[in-house]
Amino acid sequence: MEQLLPAMPAGPLGTFTILLLVSLLVPPLAQQLRLPGLVGLIGAGAVLGEHGLNWIDADSETMQLLSDIGKIYLMFVAGLEIDLAEFRRARNRSLSFGVATFVLPLLAGLLVGRAFGSDWNASILLGSLMSSQTLLAYPIVSRLGVARSEPVVVTIGATIFTDIGALLLLAVSISIHTGGFSPFNLIAQVVGLALYAAVVLVGFDWAGRRYIQRTGDEQSNQFLFVLLAVFLASVGAQAINIDRIVGAFLAGLAVNDAIGHSPVEEKVQFVGSSLFIPFFFINIGLLVDFPVFVETLATELGLAAAVVVVLVGSKFLGALAVARCFRYSWNDMAVMGSLSLPQVAATLAAALAGLETGVLSEELFNAVIVLMLVTALLGPLLTERFASKMPPPKASVPPDGEPLGEAISTEGERAADRPFTVVVPLSDAGQKADLLATAALLAQHESGQVVPLAIVPSRARMDDPQLETAIAEAERHLGAAGTVESQLSVPTQRYLRIDSNPADGISRAARQYDADLIVMGWQDTSRLQARLFGTTTERVLWSAHCPVAVAHLIAPPSQLERILVPVKTLTPQAVQAIRFAQLFADAHSAAITLLHVGDRHATTERLAAFERELSQVAERGKVAVPTRVLTVAHDDAAAAIAERSQAFDLVVLRSLRRRTAGGLAVSEVTTRTIPELQCSFILFGEAHRAH
């Protein structure tokens, strides 16, 4: 390594290659040491920078451009990831906690800054940095199954208020520093900022909705539109003397509702988390002056300690005030305080902006780096400890005895004259017979029908010879599907559709037949093309109006006698997956095992309570399917599911969207489990719901 890196050519290409190498190798190594990946990237930047090995020049145009893009991307993703639906669920309580966890750290930071000799502007900026928060520990509460608990939802909603408030104070502080302070300038800056925010939040949201309506599922154009929106907002912010990250964050909030949790959002996050955001964290490390950093800890240890102590104290004090007001338990208060503790994304981006403009001194900047390191480690540790003691939110289950066909449908009760309909796209010839057999048994169970579907990509000319060939091939596949009706006595309606792309055709055909379920074959998602541009399966999961069962069957359906259904929390979507498994098991004369993987820190009483509730949900199904409930405590849910699956023929998994925290990708259990499975599996995805 020591011989390789110095031998690389100088200039943009060499710098970019080193950045890619560090982004690939360092985060996994940091995680092995129980450190967040971003801490490893900052440390690597400090080693490679001017004050270390001097292999990367922080002042080069290449590094400045990549870092600026990463900083803008980070704040855009921070705004994009805020779940507005969760915020609306507890709007008033979120605002209350947002005010408390913003104002108290702001005042505490202001007092610390003044006590250590900083001017008013720098002290206010320090307070604003401490008042923001990064949901770095969100994957922990998600893994523990308490992400929908009210205290967690309130904390997530409060993030909107704290981040916006912190960035607005940053804009005002920098404006005062660069333009001089006067009441008129301050009023003009605040008014201009308000008008700018209104234009971005309202205008970009409106434009995003209209553009997506016009382009349908053209993900490449939508991806470019999203990038244009974020950089246009950043340039606009600069034009009115506001830092670029303010515009990026507002742009993320603006297009949040427009694109929802769509494949486009996932591609935006994938590109940012893989490339530009790691570059920004590396650049933070490049700016750390080791001698000054060590000197700050030696001579200004009181400053760093004071910043950390007052931040922790003020965050927990805000959580205590809100918890007492809304009668939350002490443990709920601890979860809210620890979840709001980490200072990463907005804090680092704003601190760098303050350093570059001269508002923050190098000593204060180093104190903020210490704050980031401590809270990035302490916050997740405390969240893990206290969230494991929270009871899971109560399940919302269908009424007793609800027909299974209606339980998995999102359209409520079907009309009496409308049969249960299963649409089966025949694009995957390798599993065509098994998919049809599965759909036929499900339809037969519900006295319904099967719609074998063949999609032919459209051409500019309807007399194109290639179109004629494709139609003939599709008709051959549909002809083979006729055996389903003759062998299993299930009515079929074979349908050939010419459409712009397979995903659109499947979703539109399912809507046309008012289908209750789509059964389709699995597509490999590990290839780079699939990660960047998505698969037909992913697009159908996004756009379909009804549930989708994506099957990867390595044995005929008649041989799938033992079914494993992992259940993390009893949400309505999880109950839908259980009902689907019951429908499948009853149609195939199979038995079900419901598996709940609890955290190792979860108490025995909590696991037993969840097991009882899970048993009650299973018993409320329409059919009497042999069912047992198994709860285990394990640190790695994906590993536990893969290990238990070896004794089963089929695993039914839910389709879960990936989330990110602090800009770095976090894999969902479903994503990590699938490559480890040696048996058949079905990925069950409920119909998409926009926020």
Buried (B, 14 or more C-beta within 10 A) or exposed (E): EEEEBEEBEEEBEBBBBBBBBBBEEBBEEBEEEEBBBBBBBBBBBBBBBBBBEEBBBBEBEBBBEBBBBBBBBBBBBBBBBBBBBBBEBBEEBBBBBBBBBBBBBBBBBBBBBBEBEBEEBBBBBBBBBBBBBBBBBBBBBBBBBBBBBBBBBBBBBBBBBBBBBBBBBBBBBBBBBEEEEEEEBBEBBBEBBEEBBEBBBEEBBEBBBEBBEEEEBBBEBBBEBBBEBBBBBBEBBEEBBBBBBBBBBBBBBBBBBBBBBBBBBBBBBBBBBBBBBBBBBBBBBBBBBEEBBEBBBEEBEEBBBBBBEBBBBBBBBBBBBBBEEBEBEEBBBBBBBBBBBBBBBBBBBBBBBBBBBEBBBBBBBBBBBBBBBBBBBBBBBBBBBBBBBBBBBEBEBBEEEBBBBBBBBBBEEBEEEEBBBBBBBBBBEEBBBBBBBBBBBBBBBBEBBBBBBBBBEBBEEEEEEEBEEBBEEBBEBBEBBEBBBEEBEBBBEBBBBBBBBBBBBBBBBBBEBBBBBBBBBBBEBEEEEBBBBBBBBBBBBBBBBBBBBBBBBBEEBEEBBBBBBBBBBBBEBBBBBBBBBBBBBBBBEBBBBBBBBBBEBBBEEBBEBBBEBBBEBBEBBBEEBEBEBBBBBBEBBBBBBBEBBEEBBBBBBBBBBBBBBBBBBBEBBBBBBBEEBEBBBBBBBBBBEEE
